[in-house]
Amino acid sequence: MEFVSAIFLIFVAIVCVIYFAFPKKHRWVVLLIASYLFYWFNSTYLAAVLAGMTVVTWLTGLMIEKTSDKASEYFKEHQAQMTESERKSYKNSVTQKKKRILLLGVLIDLGVLLFFKYHNFFLGNAASLLGLFGIPMKDYRFDLLLPLGISFYTLQAIAYMVDIYRKKYRADRRFFRFALFMSYFPQIVQGPIARYHKLAEQIYQEHSFDFTRLKFGCQLILWGFMKKLILADRLGILVDTIFDNYTDYRGGILFLGAIGFGLQTYADFSGGMEIARGVSQIFGIELEINFKQPYFAKSIEEFWRRWHITLGTWMKDYIFYPLSLSKRFANLSKKARKLFGNYIGKKLPSFLAMFLVYFLVGFWHGSSWKYVVYGVWNGIIITSGILLAPVYQKGIALFHVKEDSYGWKFFQMVRTFLLCSLGRFFSRAGSCMIAFSMIRNMFLYPRTWEFFDGTLLTLGLDAKDLTVLAAMIILLLLVDIAHERGVKIRESIASQGFIFRWLIYWTAFYLVVIFGMYGPAYDSSSFIYQQF
């Protein structure tokens, strides 16, 4: 049941009718049943994996909280009779016990993810490593179906357990309600990665039907369909042609493939987010915005603050800050200052933590070294940019660059766009070696810019498709410019007269019907991030 399918729209419509027909107090039950039905339709028996991880996460949260509560009660009763050293010793023992419970829960959930998603990666690399030492190893690799959205709800589960450990909120004692938080169907496919305190309160609330929410939600769904079916899937044909036949092309055509894949991923992923947010808005639930015009970023660091925002904030809250602010990293900073000076010594812990974050971001995307290289590529650019910031400032002063000028900002955006596009070779090519080969052939034959000699018409799209593609890219650019300037497009459309407003809606609908890319049975391709 793909998001961009008639079956999914019928499913949502039926769920909405039942949801608002149910007594308000029990409407969350409708969402829970609908979420597991949706998951079962997409992953069948693998719904048991989601259910099992939900049980583990829920029990872990309860055990951590129970340990804290018992310790607090004991401490209140006996602290008067305890010495200062005994108090510290008792607190440390309780903290260590909570850490062990947390670690067990995290390892179980993480172990399930690693088993399903990375088993062949580890087995293949183990065989290669042993082979270097002349030790033969049988090929133990095997194929498994990947549970839908497992990378997303695993991070969601880990965040919940860590937040309970940090006493950010109380553990949810109602299992089935917690199960809805873990399985909520609009966001389980590809996010956004929800935090318990932001999503749970909304999905349990007694929402009433609201026509304005219905209207705005349908607008988002329609825009998501346009992004996915008209732009992303059309770009996918061009990108697949170039990357699947990379030895046939040189120079600018190869870079066109990388640029196309970046735009395809953006339209595909953000289109899925629009559909998820639109469906949720109909129910009265506001999901977090996962994209904020990333291609208007003026640096790679800013790009990642605008792209897949919930993944970035998860990495920041649960990896970057705990590492960079730890005692070990503080001691490392002191030693580094003595060796490399104050500036580098101060930055080194942050650099190491950042490198680990982007290594994990790359590895999270897939079980291949190409994704690791993709993450490291971004980490190198970001850390080098921070490290060389004083040099850049001297250059700006030397050449009298006006940093607030539109020309300089435009240059920064173009530079960031090109650097991001270059990194896309690693995330799309079949392997690291193919990615390096494509980059080499792109730079070895820089004069091969075969855009106007008919080559474009051999990349899987005819003249009509290329025209539609160009028009949709321009439309997406205009919409992003409007959002960047703070224009509320949906509200503006809704405030128009009845005839003009519905003319826009029907035009968008027919554009999807006429220019959407469908398969033989009018099926659309799956979302790129759905495989993660």
N, C-alpha and C positions, 0 to 999 in steps of 0.2 A: 504494500500500500504506500506508494510514493506520495510525498507532499503535493507535487504538481500532477495530480490525477483527479479524474471525476469521482473515483471511488473514495478518495480522501475527503473531497468536498461533501459528498453525500454522508460519509461517516461523521464529519464535523456537524453537519446540519442536524442529523439524528441525535447526536449527543447534546447539542444545544437545546433542542426541543425537550428532551427528557430532563436535562439539567434544570431548566427554568420551570418545568412542570412539577418537579419534586419539591417537597417541603424544604424551606431554606436551610433548616438545621442539618439536613442529610444530603445536601447537594454535593458535598465533597466525595460522597460514596460513588456518585455517578462518574465523577472524574477518575476515581481509582479504578473502577471496573473498565471504563473506556480506555484508560492508559494501559492496562494489562491486555485488553483485547487487541489494541493497536500493536503492542509489542509482540503478542503471540502471532498476529497476522504477518509480521515482518521477520520474526526470529524463531517461531514455533517453540520447540522444546527448550531453546536457550533462554526463554523467560525464567526458567528455573535458576539460571546464573544470577540474573537480576534479583530474584527473590532471595536467594541464598546470601548475596552480598548485603542486601537490605537487613536481613536478620543479624548478620555479623556486626554491621555498623550500629544498628539499634542497640544490641546487647552491650557492645563496647562502650557506647555513650552512657548507658545506665550504670555499668560497672564502675566507670570513672567517677561519675557523680555520687554513687553510693559510697565509694571509698572516701571522697571528699566530705560528704555529710557525716559519716561515722567519725572521721578524724576531727571534724569541727566540734561535734558533740563531746567527744572524749577530751578534747583540748579545753573546752569551756569548764568541764567538771574538774579537771585535774591540774590546770595550769598554775593554780596557786601553790600547789605542793611540789611543783617542778622547778628545778634550777634553770638558769638561762641556757646552759649547755644541753640539758635534757630536752628543753623546748626545741632548740635547733636540731638536735638529733632526731626527735620525733617528727618534726616537719620534713626533714630530709628523707626519712624512711617512707613517709606517706607520699612524697613527691616521686620517689623512686618506684613505689608500687604503682602509682598512676601512670608513670612513664612506661612501665612494663606492660600494663593493660593496653595503653595506647599503641605501643609498638606492635603488640600481637595483632590488634585489630587492623592496623595499617598494613602489616606484612601479609595478612590473609587476603585483604582486598587487592593489594598490589600484586600479590602472587597470582591471583586469578587473572588479572590483566596481563601480566608477563607471560603466563602459560598460554593463554589464547592468542595473544597478539605477537609475542616475540619468541616463541619456542623454536621455530625454525631458524631464526636469526642466531640464537645462542648455540644451537646444535651445529649449524653450518660453520660458524666461526670457530667453535671448539675443534671440529674436524680439521679445519684449515690450519689452526695453530699446532695441533698435534702432528699434522703432516709435515710441518717445517722441521720437526725433530725426528722425522722418520718413523713416527708411531702411527700405524694404520688405525683408522676408526671407521666402523660401518656407518652407512648413511641412515641415521635414525629419524630423519625429518619426516613429518607427516602433515597432512592438510587438515585444518579444522575450520568450521564455520566461525566467523567472528561475531560475537553478540553485538547487536545493534547499539551504537552509542556507548560502548563499554569504557572508552577513554574519557568520556565526559562524566558519566555518573561515578566512575572511580574517584576522580578528583573531587567531585561533589561530596562523596562519602568521607574522604580523608579530611576535607575542610571541616565537616561536621564534627568528627571525632576530635580534631585538634582544638576546635573552638570550645567544645565541652571541657577539654583538659585545661584550656586557658580561662575557664569560667566566664566566657563571653555571654552564654545563656544557659538555661537549664535544659537537660536532656528531655526529649519527648517521650513520655511514658505510654503514649497511645500508638501501638504498633502499626495499625492500619493507616492512621493518619500520616505517620512517618513514611510508610510505604508509598503514599501518594507523592510526597516530596521527592522521593528517589525515582519515581517512575512517570511523573507528569508528562503526558505524551507530546505536547507541542515542542518541548525543549529537550526531549531525550535523544532525538536523532542526531543533532549536531550543536547542542547548546542553545542559549548561552549557559555557561557553568554557573549554576545558581548557588547562593549562600542561603543557609537555612533561615536566618532571621529576616531575609528579604522576601523569600518565596513562600515559606510555610504559612506565614500570617495571612497572605492573600488567598491561597488555595483553600484555606479552611473558613474564610469569611462567608457570610450569608449574603451573596450578591443578588441584586434584583436585575431584571431585564432592563436594558437601557438602549433606546434606539440610536442615540448618538454614538455609543460605543460600538454598536453593530455596524453603523455606517463607516466609522473610522477604521474599524477592524477589517472590513471588506476592502477598503481602499488599500490598506497595507498588503493584504493577501493578493490583490490584483497587481500591485506594483511588484511584489515578489515573483509572481508568475511571469511578468514581463521580463524581469531581470534574468530569470532562469531559462525560460523557454525561447525567448527571442534573442537574447544577447549571449548568455553563457554557453548554451548548447550549440549555437551557431559558431561561436569562437572555438568551441571544442573540436569541431570538424577541421578547421584550419590548423589548430595546434597539433592535433593527432597526426595530420598529414605530414607536417614538418618533422615532428619528433620521431614518428614511426619510420620515416624515410630520411633520417638526418644525413646519411652519406650522399644523398642526391643534391644537397643544397650547400651554399657557401655564404659568407658575408652577412649582408643585411637581412636575408631571408631567415637565417637562423636566429638572429636577434629579434626579428618580428615574431617568431614562434615563442620566444621567452616573454616578450611584452604581451603577446596574446594570452599566454597562460596566466600571467599576473592579472590581467583584466578578467579573464574567464573565472579564475578563482574568486576574485572580488565579487563579480556579479552572481556567481553560483552561491557562495557562502552567505553574502549579505542578503541575497534573495530568499534563501531559506530562513534567515533570521526575520525578515519582514513577514513571511507567512506565519512563523511561530508566534511572533508578537501580535500579528493581526488576529489569529485564532484566540490567543489568550485575552486580548482586549475585549473580545465579544463576551467572554466569561467574566470580565471585570478584573482581570489579572494583568499587571504591567510587568513584563519581563525587561531585564536590563538591556540597554542598547549596546551592541557588540562592535559596531563600527561607527566611526565619526570621520568621514571623508579622509581616509588614510593617504590617498595620493595627493593631498594638499600639504602633507608633512614636509618640513624643511630639513629634516635629518632622519637617519634610520631609527634613532632612539625615539623620536616623536612619532615616526611611522608605527612602531610597535605599541605606542600608547593609544593609537587610534585604530589599530587592527586587532581583531580578536581580543577585545579589551578585557573580557572576563578571564581569559587564560593568562594574560599579562598580570592582572591584579592578583590572581591566585599564586602565580610564581613569585611575585613580589612579597606577598604576605606570608607564604609558607616555606619559601626557599631563600630568597634574597635577604630579607631583613633578619631572619633568625641566624643566618650565617655571618653576614657582614657586621652585625652588632654583637656577636658572640665574644666570649673572653679569649678564645683561641685566636680569632681574627684580630682582636685588639692587641694581643701580644705579638702577633705577626707584624702588625703595623709598626710597633715600636722597633722591632728588629730591622724592618725594611727601611725605616727613616735613617738608621745609622749607616746602612749600606748604600742606599740610593738617594738620600736627601729627603727633605720634608715633603716635597710635592708628590713624588712617586710613592714614597713610603705611606703617605696618607691615603693615596688612591688605590694602592695595591690590593687591600682586602676587598674593596668594592669591585675591582676588576676581576678577581678570582671568583667572587660570588656571582658576578654577572656572566662570566664565561660558563659557569656551571648551569646557570639559568638557561642560557641560550643553547647549551649542549642538550639539556633536558627538553627544551621546546622542540628542537630538531628531532630528538629521539622519540618524543611523544607523537610526532606526525607519522611515523612509520618505522617498520622493522628493517631498516636498510641503512648502510653507511652513508648513502647519499643525503639522507635527512639529517644525519649528524653533521656532515660537512655544511649543509645549509644553515644549521643553527650556529656552527662555529663561524661561518662567513659573516653572519650578522653580528655575532659577538666581537669579532675582530674589528669590524668597521666602527661599531659603537665605542669600544674601549680606545681605539686609536684616535677617534674624534675627541674624546674627553682628554686623552693624554696630550694631544697636540693642540689643545684649545689655546694656550698662550701663543703658540706660533701663528695660529690663524689670526688671532687678535692683532699681532704685530703686522701681519700682511695686510689686514683690513685698514689699519692705521697708515701703513706705508703707501697704499694705493688710494687712500681717501675714499674708501667705499662707504656709501651711505646705507647703513644696515636697515633703516626703516623705509628704504625706497622700494617701489614695486618691482623694479628691475632686478634688484638683489634677491628679493624674496622669490621671484619667479625662477631665477637661476638656481636657488637652493632647492626648490620643488622639482625642477627638471633633473638636477643632479641626483636627488634622492630617488626619483622615479627610475632613473637609469641604473643606479646601484641595486635597487630592489629587483628590477627586471633581470639583471645579470645573475643574481642569486637564484632566480627561478629555474635556471638550467639544472641545478642540483635537485630541486624538489620535483621536477617533471621528467627528466631524462631517466632512461632505464637503469642506469648505474652511474657511479662517480666517474668511471673511465669514459663513458659516453658523454657525460656532461663536460669533462675536460676536453674531449675531442671536439665537441661542438663549439666550445669557446675558442679553441685554437683555430679551427677553420673559419670562425667568424672574424678573427683578427688577422689571420694569414691572407685572407682575400677580402680586404676592406673595400675594394672597388666593385665588388659583386653586389650592387644594389639593384636587383632585377625587379623593381616594383612596377615599372612602366613598359616592360617588353612582353607582357603576356603571362609572366610567371605567376602572378597573383591568381589568375584564372585556372591554374593547374593545382591549386591547393585545396580542392574539394568544394569550393564555393563558386557559383557562377556570378555574373554581373549583378543580377537581382539580389542575391544573398549579400554580396559585398555592399550594395547600396543600403539594404536594410540594416546591416551591421554598422555601417558608418552613422546612419541616422540614430540608431539606438545608443551608440557611444556618445554622440552629441547630446542626446536627451539625458543620459545618465550624468554627463558632465554638468549640464545646466541645473539639474536637480541638486547635485552635490554643491554647486556654487551657491544656490539659493539656501541650502541648509547651512553652509559655512557662514553665510551672512545673517543667519538667524531667522530666515523666512519660514513661517509655518505653512507649508504647502497644503497639507490636508485641510487645515482650518480655512485657508483661503479658498480652496475649491468648494468646501461645504457652505461657504457664505455667499456663493454665486447664486444667480437665479436658477429656478427649477430646470428650465430648458437647457441652459448652458452647462449646468452641473451634470445633468444626465447625458448630455452630448459627450462630455469628457469620459464618463464612465463607460458608455457604450463603445466609444472609439477605442478605449484601452482594451475592452473585452474582445472586440473584433480583431484588434491587432494581435492579441494572443492566439485567437482561433486561426487567423489567416497566416501569420508569420511565425508562429511557434514551431519548434522543431520536434517532430514526433516520429516514433518508430512505426513499424508495419501495423500494429494494433493501436495506434495513437497513444503509445506509451512513451513517457519521457525517460531520459537517462537519470540515473541516481545522482544525488548530490556528491560532490567531491569529498567533503568532510564527513559524509556518512560512513565512509570506510574506516575512519579513525575511531 
